[in-house]
Amino acid sequence: MVLNKRGTDKILSIYWFTILFIVAAAIVIMIAMYLTPSDIRKTEASILTSQVADCFVEKGILNESVTQDNFLQKCHLNFEVENIYNWDDDQYFVEVKFYKFGTNDFARETIRKGNPNFDGSCKDTENLNPVCNERNLFAVNSTGQYTLKIKTILRKTEKNVK
C-alpha cells in the first residue's frame, strides 16, 4: 500500500514560517526595548541608600566612627558626576538622622552631604523632579538603641528623564 506523501512538505513549511515569525518578532521587541529610554534613578537612589545603610550599621551595630567630615571616605561614596549637561551643582543629597530608640530626641549630629536644595523636593512625584528614597534602620551600640532615618535624593533629570 503506497501512501501519498505530498502534504508533508506543506506542513513543514507552516512550522518553518511560524518559527521565523517568532524570531523576527523577538528581534523587533528587543530593538524597541533598547531604543526606549529608561529612568533608572529609583534604582540608583535605592542602591545609594543601601550603601549608606551598610556604612552606618553592620550586623545591627552602629558604626560611630563615621562623621560629617569623613562620611564620603568612610562610606566609599563619590558624588562627582559627568560634566555632559553642564551640571554645576551636586546631583545627590544624603541625610542621616540619629534618634534615640522610641523617641524623637536626636542622639547625635545629623549628617548631610550633597545639594541641600533637593531636601524639599520629595513631596512632588512628577518625572522632572528628583527621586527620593527613605529608609529607617535600628541599631545598637554600647550606650543604647538608636533609630536611623536615611534619606537619599537623586536628580539627574536631564540624563534620565525624556
N, C-alpha and C positions, 0 to 999 in steps of 0.2 A: 504494500500500500504506500503510495507516494503522497507526501503532504505538500501542500502549497506553502512555500517559504517566502513569498514576495512581501508580505506585510512586516517582516522583522526589521528591515531597513527603515521603514517609515516610523515604526515605534521607537527605534533607537534615535532617530533624528529629533523626535519630540523631546526626549530626555536631554539630548545634547543642547538644544536651544534653551531649554529650561535652565540648565546649569550655566550656560553663557549669560542668560538674563540675570541670574542671581549674582554672578561675579561682577557683571557690569554695574548693577545697582549698588553693590557693596563699595565698589571703587568710587562711584559718584557720591555716595553718602560720606565716605571718608574725606574726600576732597572738600565737600561742602562744610564739614565739621572743622577742617583745618583752616579754611578761609574765614570762618566766623570768629570775630574777636571774643576772647574770653576774659571775664573780670575775675581775677584770682586774688583780689585784695582781701576778701573774707578769710581765705585760706592762709594768706601771708600774715594777717593780723592774729589768727589763731596760733600759728607757729611761733610768732613773736611772744605771745602771751605764755605759751608753754615753755619757751626758752627762759623767760624771766622767772616763771614759777620754779623751774628746776634750779635756777641760780639761788633763789632765796630759801627754798625748802628742799632738803634732801632726806628722804626716809622719815618725813614728819618732823624733822628737827630744823629749827630756824637758823640760818646762816647769818650771824650778826656781823661778820667781817665786811659785808657789802654796805657801802655808804654812798652818799650823794657824789662824792669826789671820785670814787673808784668804780662806780656802777657799770659803766661800759666795759672797762677792762675785766672786772671780775666775772661779768656775765657773758663775756666774749661776744659783744654786740658792736656793730658798726653802723651808724646812722647816715653815713655818706651815701649819696645817690648819684646816678649818672647825670651828666650835665646836658642831656639831649634836648630838654624842653626849657632850658634857661631857668631852672629852679634855683632861686637864691636862698630860700628858706628850707628848713628841715621838712621832710615829708612824713616824719614819725613823731609820736608822742607816747611816752610811757609814764605812768604814775603808779606808785606803790604806797598804799596807806597801811599803817600798822595799828591795830586796835587791841586792847585787852579783851580777851575772850568774853563774849556775852555783854559787852558794854560798848558805848560809843566814845570811850576815852582813848585818846591817842597814846600809844605805848612808846613810840619813838618818832623821829623826824620823817616826814613824808619825802619820798624820793621821786623827783620829777626830772625827766630828760626829754629833750626834743623841742618841738614847737608848741608852746603853751596856748597859742591861738586856736588850736583844734579842740580844746577842752570842752567848749560848749556845743560842739557840732554833733554830739552823739544823739541828740533828740530828733534831728532830721534824718529821714530814711531815703531820700532821693538818691539816685545814682551819682549825681555830681558832687555829693558831699563825701567827706572822709568816712571810712569804715571803722567802726568801733567794736571792741571786744572786751568784755569784762569777766573776771573770774574771782571767786572767793576761795581762799585756802585757809586751812587751820594748821597751826604748827605749835610746837612746844620748845622750850629751852630750859635751862636750869632755874630760871626765875619765874616761869609761869607759862600760861597758854595764850596764844595770840590768833587773831583773825587778820589775814592779809587780803586787801582788796586791790587787785591788779587791773588797771585799765590801759589798753593799748589802742592807739588811733593811727590809722594809715591813710594817707591822702592819695597820691599818685593818680589823680583823676585824668590828667592829660594822656597818660600812657595806657591806662586800663579801661577807661570808660569811653565808648564810641557812641 
